[in-house]
Amino acid sequence: MLIEDLILEAGGEVVGPVRSNRDALDLIGRAPIDLALIDVNVADGDTVPTYRMLRDNGVPTMVCTGGMVPLQMRREGFDGPVYAKPLAPAEIVRGLVGILEAEPVAEPEFVPSSPGMR
């Protein structure tokens, strides 16, 4: 919740958070995402499946971890920033802003999966 508050205070909008790959994959399919901040270890394993879907959808990704980026993610081309835990709140915001400034965000065509969703 601290990271969510930081993003909101910096003027961002938060989609999530989620605690598992299953929930992340479901969310990626339902909501437009400009940038992702992921931990490499979640409730149902590492986040390689989540990274794949984000990458395939052109979503820049920042990793926060107490360990290392999984070898499979690196083999599949992950080259985003990696921040070691614990990190200062200002580092998180600087990292996210840096990604957004470095990469123009494509405007994907978003079609809600159910009526009433935006």
N, CA and C of each residue as an Amber inpcrd file, in Angstrom:
protein
   354
   0.8210000  -1.1920000   0.0000000   0.0000000   0.0000000   0.0000000
   0.8650000   1.2560000   0.0000000   2.0740000   1.1700000   0.5570000
   2.9860000   2.3080000   0.5500000   3.3190000   2.7190000  -0.8800000
   3.6190000   1.7440000  -1.7300000   3.9550000   2.0410000  -3.1230000
   2.7480000   2.6450000  -3.8290000   1.5750000   2.1110000  -3.5630000
   0.3600000   2.6620000  -4.1630000   0.1990000   4.1280000  -3.7760000
   0.3730000   4.4460000  -2.4940000   0.2660000   5.8260000  -2.0300000
   1.2910000   6.7270000  -2.7110000   2.5210000   6.2350000  -2.8660000
   3.5730000   7.0200000  -3.5160000   3.2120000   7.3520000  -4.9630000
   2.7000000   6.3740000  -5.6560000   2.3290000   6.5760000  -7.0650000
   1.1840000   7.5810000  -7.1690000   0.2100000   7.4590000  -6.3000000
  -0.9220000   8.3870000  -6.3050000  -0.4600000   9.8060000  -5.9790000
   0.4080000   9.9430000  -4.9780000   0.9240000  11.2560000  -4.5990000
   1.7420000  11.8860000  -5.7220000   2.3800000  11.0610000  -6.5470000
   3.1820000  11.5610000  -7.6650000   2.3190000  11.8680000  -8.8920000
   0.9990000  11.6560000  -8.7790000   0.0970000  11.9680000  -9.8820000
  -0.2210000  10.8020000 -10.7830000   0.2170000   9.5950000 -10.4030000
  -0.0710000   8.4120000 -11.2080000  -1.3990000   7.7890000 -10.8460000
  -1.7740000   6.8120000 -11.6090000  -2.9940000   6.0460000 -11.3540000
  -2.5750000   4.5970000 -11.1530000  -3.1470000   3.9500000 -10.1710000
  -2.7620000   2.5830000  -9.8310000  -3.8110000   1.5940000 -10.3130000
  -3.3390000   0.5490000 -10.9890000  -4.1890000  -0.5670000 -11.3930000
  -3.6340000  -1.7610000 -10.6220000  -4.4170000  -2.3060000  -9.7370000
  -3.9180000  -3.3700000  -8.8760000  -3.9370000  -2.8620000  -7.4440000
  -3.1100000  -3.3540000  -6.5910000  -2.0660000  -4.3640000  -6.7840000
  -2.6390000  -5.7770000  -6.8120000  -1.8100000  -6.6970000  -7.2530000
  -2.1630000  -8.1100000  -7.2600000  -1.0770000  -8.8960000  -6.5430000
  -1.4300000 -10.0850000  -6.0750000  -0.4810000 -10.8800000  -5.3010000
  -0.1080000 -12.2090000  -5.9430000  -0.6120000 -12.4560000  -7.1580000
  -0.3010000 -13.7260000  -7.8140000  -0.2240000 -13.5240000  -9.3240000
   0.4250000 -14.4690000 -10.0040000   0.4660000 -14.4350000 -11.4660000
  -0.9300000 -14.5290000 -12.0450000  -1.7360000 -15.4120000 -11.4920000
  -3.0990000 -15.5950000 -12.0020000  -3.8550000 -14.2710000 -11.9880000
  -3.7920000 -13.5680000 -10.8690000  -4.4910000 -12.2860000 -10.7610000
  -3.8690000 -11.2370000 -11.6850000  -2.5430000 -11.2430000 -11.8080000
  -1.8670000 -10.2780000 -12.6910000  -2.2580000 -10.5170000 -14.1440000
  -2.2590000 -11.7680000 -14.5680000  -2.6110000 -12.0880000 -15.9500000
  -4.0500000 -11.6960000 -16.2490000  -4.9350000 -11.9050000 -15.2900000
  -6.3290000 -11.5120000 -15.4540000  -6.4410000  -9.9880000 -15.5640000
  -5.7250000  -9.2790000 -14.7350000  -5.7730000  -7.8210000 -14.7460000
  -5.2050000  -7.2530000 -16.0390000  -4.1020000  -7.8010000 -16.5150000
  -3.4920000  -7.3220000 -17.7560000  -4.4730000  -7.4590000 -18.9100000
  -5.2780000  -8.4940000 -18.8930000  -6.2510000  -8.6950000 -19.9470000
  -7.4770000  -7.8080000 -19.8520000  -7.6870000  -7.1440000 -18.7040000
  -8.8980000  -6.3510000 -18.5050000  -8.6770000  -4.8490000 -18.4310000
  -7.4700000  -4.4000000 -18.1650000  -7.2470000  -2.9740000 -17.9170000
  -6.0660000  -2.4620000 -18.7380000  -6.1550000  -1.2280000 -19.2120000
  -5.0040000  -0.6580000 -19.9120000  -3.8960000  -0.3580000 -18.8990000
  -2.6670000  -0.7220000 -19.2300000  -1.5310000  -0.5290000 -18.3220000
  -0.4110000   0.1530000 -19.0920000   0.0720000   1.2790000 -18.5530000
   1.1520000   2.0310000 -19.1900000   2.5260000   1.5960000 -18.7100000
   2.5990000   1.0720000 -17.4810000   3.8620000   0.7430000 -16.8450000
   3.5880000  -0.2440000 -15.7340000   4.4830000  -1.2100000 -15.5540000
   4.2850000  -2.2050000 -14.4920000   5.4660000  -2.2220000 -13.5390000
   5.1580000  -2.3720000 -12.2690000   6.1440000  -2.5580000 -11.2140000
   5.8660000  -3.9400000 -10.6440000   6.8280000  -4.8560000 -10.8140000
   6.5750000  -6.2220000 -10.3540000   7.6680000  -6.6970000  -9.4030000
   7.2700000  -7.5880000  -8.5040000   8.1990000  -8.3300000  -7.6640000
   8.3810000  -9.6610000  -8.3790000   9.5610000 -10.2490000  -8.3120000
   9.7700000 -11.4880000  -9.0610000   9.2300000 -12.7200000  -8.3520000
   8.9020000 -12.6120000  -7.0780000   8.3380000 -13.7470000  -6.3500000
   6.9700000 -13.3710000  -5.8130000   5.9530000 -14.0980000  -6.2630000
   4.5850000 -13.8490000  -5.8180000   4.0070000 -15.1440000  -5.2600000
   2.7810000 -15.0690000  -4.7880000   2.1630000 -16.1960000  -4.0910000
   2.2090000 -17.4980000  -4.8690000   2.0810000 -17.4460000  -6.2030000
   2.0560000 -18.6880000  -6.9770000   3.3050000 -18.8730000  -7.8380000
   4.4390000 -18.4080000  -7.3600000   5.7040000 -18.6310000  -8.0600000
   6.3450000 -17.3520000  -8.5340000   7.3150000 -17.4850000  -9.4290000
   7.9670000 -16.2820000  -9.9450000   7.0830000 -15.6340000 -11.0070000
   7.4260000 -14.4320000 -11.4080000   6.5580000 -13.6440000 -12.2800000
   6.9200000 -13.7310000 -13.7640000   7.5630000 -14.7980000 -14.1820000
   7.8950000 -14.9460000 -15.6020000   6.6380000 -14.9020000 -16.4750000
   5.5480000 -15.6020000 -16.1380000   4.3480000 -15.5110000 -16.9810000
   3.7880000 -14.0830000 -17.0500000   3.8330000 -13.3750000 -15.9400000
   3.3670000 -11.9910000 -15.9240000   4.2630000 -11.1260000 -16.8000000
   5.5660000 -11.2860000 -16.6500000   6.5030000 -10.5240000 -17.4870000
   6.2370000 -10.7740000 -18.9750000   6.0370000 -12.0370000 -19.3380000
   5.7830000 -12.3700000 -20.7550000   4.5780000 -11.6140000 -21.3070000
   3.4920000 -11.6150000 -20.5420000   2.2830000 -10.9580000 -21.0300000
   2.4830000  -9.4460000 -21.1010000   3.1540000  -8.8780000 -20.1120000
   3.4380000  -7.4430000 -20.1520000   4.2990000  -7.1120000 -21.3680000
   5.3550000  -7.8960000 -21.5740000   6.2520000  -7.6860000 -22.7170000
   5.4870000  -7.8000000 -24.0290000   4.6710000  -8.8290000 -24.1500000
   3.9250000  -9.0540000 -25.3820000   2.9080000  -7.9380000 -25.6530000
   2.5110000  -7.2220000 -24.5910000   1.5860000  -6.1020000 -24.7330000
   2.3160000  -4.7600000 -24.7730000   3.6540000  -4.8020000 -24.8330000
   4.4400000  -3.5760000 -24.9430000   4.4690000  -2.7230000 -23.6920000
   4.2880000  -3.3380000 -22.5290000   4.2610000  -2.5910000 -21.2760000
   5.6600000  -2.5650000 -20.6590000   6.2570000  -1.3640000 -20.5090000
   7.5600000  -1.2770000 -19.8390000   7.4290000  -1.7750000 -18.4040000
   8.4670000  -2.4560000 -17.9200000   8.3930000  -3.0960000 -16.6090000
   9.5980000  -2.7590000 -15.7580000   9.3430000  -2.4480000 -14.5000000
  10.3760000  -2.2260000 -13.4890000  10.2460000  -3.3430000 -12.4630000
  11.3650000  -3.8860000 -12.0190000  11.3560000  -4.9810000 -11.0530000
  11.9160000  -4.5120000  -9.7170000  11.2080000  -4.8540000  -8.6590000
  11.6950000  -4.6770000  -7.2940000  11.8200000  -6.0700000  -6.7100000
  12.9820000  -6.3940000  -6.1640000  13.1730000  -7.7480000  -5.6570000
  14.1880000  -7.7770000  -4.5260000  14.0180000  -8.7500000  -3.6610000
  15.0050000  -9.0070000  -2.6260000  16.0220000 -10.0170000  -3.1190000
  15.8250000 -10.5280000  -4.3300000  16.7250000 -11.5310000  -4.9030000
  17.2210000 -11.0950000  -6.2640000  17.1600000 -12.0220000  -7.2070000
  17.6270000 -11.7450000  -8.5610000  16.4780000 -11.8990000  -9.5500000
  16.6340000 -11.2650000 -10.6950000  15.6650000 -11.4480000 -11.7750000
  15.8380000 -12.8770000 -12.2780000  14.7440000 -13.6260000 -12.4230000
  14.8580000 -15.0150000 -12.8700000  15.6100000 -15.1240000 -14.2060000
  16.4270000 -16.1500000 -14.3160000  17.2040000 -16.3970000 -15.5240000
  16.3070000 -16.4410000 -16.7490000  15.1330000 -17.0590000 -16.6440000
  14.2280000 -17.1600000 -17.7850000  13.7770000 -15.7870000 -18.2580000
  13.5310000 -14.8730000 -17.3370000  13.1540000 -13.5090000 -17.7270000
  14.2980000 -12.8390000 -18.4890000  15.5080000 -13.0180000 -18.0000000
  16.6650000 -12.4190000 -18.6830000  16.8700000 -13.0500000 -20.0500000
  16.6880000 -14.3520000 -20.1560000  16.8180000 -15.0400000 -21.4480000
  15.7730000 -14.5570000 -22.4420000  14.6150000 -14.1630000 -21.9180000
  13.5270000 -13.7110000 -22.7780000  13.5800000 -12.2130000 -23.0560000
  14.6740000 -11.5790000 -22.6580000  14.8930000 -10.1970000 -23.0570000
  14.6080000  -9.1190000 -22.0420000  14.3360000  -9.4640000 -20.7890000
  14.0870000  -8.4030000 -19.8190000  15.3200000  -7.5170000 -19.7200000
  15.1180000  -6.2160000 -19.9130000  16.2290000  -5.2790000 -19.7930000
  15.8090000  -4.0120000 -19.0550000  14.7250000  -4.1100000 -18.3180000
  14.2450000  -2.9610000 -17.5550000  15.0550000  -2.7640000 -16.2870000
  14.7580000  -1.6920000 -15.5730000  15.4760000  -1.4300000 -14.3350000
  15.1170000  -2.4400000 -13.2450000  16.0970000  -2.7210000 -12.4020000
  15.9150000  -3.6390000 -11.2810000  16.3420000  -2.9110000 -10.0170000
  15.4690000  -2.8770000  -9.0360000  15.7530000  -2.2280000  -7.7680000
  15.7340000  -3.2790000  -6.6690000  16.7700000  -3.2610000  -5.8320000
  16.8690000  -4.2140000  -4.7290000  16.0790000  -3.7040000  -3.5320000
  15.3680000  -4.6170000  -2.8900000  14.6430000  -4.2870000  -1.6680000
  15.6250000  -4.3080000  -0.5000000  15.3980000  -3.5680000   0.5130000
  14.4010000  -2.4970000   0.5970000  14.9030000  -1.2610000  -0.1520000
  13.9870000  -0.4960000  -0.6830000  14.3930000   0.7250000  -1.3570000
  13.5960000   1.8980000  -0.8390000  14.1980000   3.0480000  -0.9430000
  13.5650000   4.2650000  -0.4580000  12.3980000   4.6410000  -1.3640000
  11.3520000   5.2010000  -0.7920000  10.1980000   5.6030000  -1.6010000
  10.5760000   6.4910000  -2.7830000  11.4910000   7.4090000  -2.5710000
  11.8860000   8.3090000  -3.6600000  12.5060000   7.5400000  -4.8250000
  13.2030000   6.4330000  -4.5320000  13.7960000   5.6130000  -5.5980000
  12.7190000   5.0020000  -6.4840000  11.6420000   4.5580000  -5.8740000
  10.5520000   3.9470000  -6.6280000   9.9610000   4.9660000  -7.6090000
   9.6490000   6.1370000  -7.0920000   9.0510000   7.1720000  -7.9360000
  10.0200000   7.5790000  -9.0420000  11.3020000   7.8040000  -8.6940000
  12.2940000   8.1690000  -9.7130000  12.4050000   7.0960000 -10.7860000
  12.3940000   5.8310000 -10.3810000  12.4900000   4.7370000 -11.3430000
  11.3110000   4.6860000 -12.2900000  10.1180000   4.8330000 -11.7530000
   8.9150000   4.7980000 -12.5800000   8.8640000   5.9970000 -13.5260000
   9.1640000   7.1750000 -13.0040000   9.1710000   8.3750000 -13.8500000
  10.2370000   8.2420000 -14.9320000  11.4020000   7.6990000 -14.5740000
  12.4700000   7.5100000 -15.5540000  12.0450000   6.6230000 -16.7060000
  11.3260000   5.5680000 -16.4070000  10.8460000   4.6670000 -17.4570000
   9.8620000   5.4050000 -18.3670000   8.9390000   6.1240000 -17.7690000
   7.9360000   6.8300000 -18.5630000   8.5670000   7.9190000 -19.4310000
   9.5930000   8.5810000 -18.9210000  10.2630000   9.6180000 -19.7060000
  11.1210000   9.0280000 -20.8170000  11.6550000   7.8280000 -20.5830000
  12.5610000   7.1980000 -21.5500000  11.8220000   6.5430000 -22.7050000
  10.6310000   6.0310000 -22.4540000   9.9070000   5.2840000 -23.4720000
   8.5630000   5.9180000 -23.7430000   8.3160000   6.2950000 -24.9920000
   6.9790000   6.7800000 -25.2910000   5.9820000   5.6410000 -25.1040000
   4.9070000   5.9370000 -24.4310000   3.9010000   4.9130000 -24.1450000
   2.9120000   4.8630000 -25.2970000   2.8040000   3.6930000 -25.8940000
   1.8450000   3.5030000 -26.9900000   0.4430000   3.5180000 -26.4140000
  -0.4670000   4.0410000 -27.1650000  -1.8750000   4.0420000 -26.7590000
  -2.5370000   2.8120000 -27.3500000  -2.6170000   1.7040000 -26.5840000
  -3.2430000   0.5040000 -27.1330000  -4.7480000   0.7130000 -27.2570000
  -5.3080000   0.0130000 -28.2120000  -6.7630000   0.0380000 -28.3350000
  -7.2900000  -0.8410000 -27.2210000  -8.1200000  -0.2790000 -26.3610000
  -8.6300000  -1.0210000 -25.2180000 -10.1180000  -1.2640000 -25.3930000
 -10.4700000  -2.5280000 -25.3220000 -11.8660000  -2.9190000 -25.4120000
 -12.2100000  -3.6430000 -24.1140000 -13.0850000  -3.0630000 -23.2930000
 -13.4240000  -3.7150000 -22.0210000 -13.9710000  -5.1120000 -22.2460000
 -13.6640000  -5.9960000 -21.2860000 -14.1120000  -7.3780000 -21.4220000
 -15.5520000  -7.5680000 -20.9410000 -16.0830000  -6.5670000 -20.2480000
 -17.4640000  -6.6970000 -19.8210000 -18.1240000  -5.3240000 -19.8360000
 -19.4430000  -5.2910000 -20.0240000 -20.1480000  -4.0030000 -20.0600000
 -19.9540000  -3.2590000 -18.7550000 -19.8420000  -1.9490000 -18.8580000
 -19.7220000  -1.1360000 -17.6660000 -18.2940000  -0.9090000 -17.2130000
 -17.3540000  -1.6720000 -17.7440000 -15.9550000  -1.4450000 -17.3840000
 -15.3950000  -0.3620000 -18.2650000 -14.4650000   0.4030000 -17.7380000
 -13.8150000   1.3960000 -18.5890000 -12.3840000   1.0340000 -18.7720000
